[in-house]
Amino acid sequence: MDLQLTAVFRKVPEGFIAYVEELPGANTQGETLEEARDNLREAALLVIEANRVLASERGGEDGDVIREPFQLSA
């Protein structure tokens, strides 16, 4: 899947803080830029997985619901 998002890194005295602009909740930190990048990759995957679990638990919407894979490429 090709989906390009924007990672933002900010230098702070303790190292770096990082977040994905388009994915609320995907944020982290690291002592080095490389550690922050690795942590952010993991945080983004965890947020997506958590959203999938929450969506599958909802299930009981009113009316007919169609769920299907959705691929987004630029």
Secondary structure, DSSP 8 states (H G I E B T S, - for coil): ------EEEEEETTEEEEEETTSTT-EEEESSHHHHHHHHHHHHHHHHHHHHHHHHHH---SS-----------
